[in-house]
Amino acid sequence: MSIRKVDFEIGEFYHIYNRGNSKQKIFNNKEDYERFIKLLFLSNGSNSFKIHFIKNDVVYDFDRGERLVDIGAYCLMPNHFHFLIKEKAEDGISKFMQKLTTAYVMYYNEKHKRTGSLFEGKFKSEHVGNNIYLKYIFSYIHLNPIKLLESKWKEVGIKDKNRAIDFLKNYRYSTFRDYLDKNRIESTILNKKAFPNYFPNSRTFIEEILDWINYNKNELN
């Protein structure tokens, strides 16, 4: 039996991530992304839910019960995902991730007519134990989609930074837009109050992202 290296504690912050088995895609189309995002909301609670409920338009009105975790940021990429999470309840992260991944794998396997594991083993986790690292993780997670625009941007830099920012602003499968004061229903997934107020407004958030885009190569590796 494998043993997780990180022990989760209530009130602590964690970077959670995983990718598809053998780096395979875990999101093939808009429907897959949107299903996973709805599950981010539904899985974060003590109450159980029926999978068919997701088909309704009132997902975000569902009574989840007590939240298991506080979510500060997420980003979904074609073959992996990243979350920034704060443990809220005893074993909250483990319960949340089990509900989320089980529900999504059931959906994905049925839809795509496949069997077996989808993810590369257990989800990975890193304890975010200091203020500097916590602020950095917000940027790291939200910068991930630039790889879809310029795969080697960390090594060679970005020529058109405005284009990169526009791309991030229009990427629907991360919380980037939620930090631009956009009134999205998906913002219900987040509990920003559980995290330090690093970005009191959209301007400070964009400035932080630009600082990292302008930073020297390899710093974000």
Number of C-alpha atoms within 10 A of each C-alpha: 3 6 7 11 10 11 10 21 17 14 14 14 25 24 20 18 19 18 23 18 16 10 14 14 15 23 20 12 9 10 10 16 18 15 17 22 20 17 22 22 22 29 24 25 21 17 13 13 17 8 13 7 12 17 10 8 8 9 15 17 9 13 13 17 12 12 19 23 28 24 25 20 24 24 23 25 18 18 17 19 21 23 22 23 26 26 22 21 18 13 15 22 23 15 17 22 19 15 19 20 19 12 18 21 19 15 16 20 14 11 10 9 8 12 11 9 11 21 20 15 12 15 16 16 20 15 19 19 11 10 10 9 11 20 17 15 19 22 21 16 22 22 21 19 20 20 13 12 14 14 12 13 16 20 13 12 16 17 10 8 13 11 13 19 17 10 15 22 18 11 17 17 20 25 26 26 20 20 20 16 11 13 11 10 10 19 17 14 21 19 15 16 9 16 16 12 10 13 15 10 12 16 11 14 17 17 12 17 20 17 11 17 21 12 13 13 15 11 9 16 7
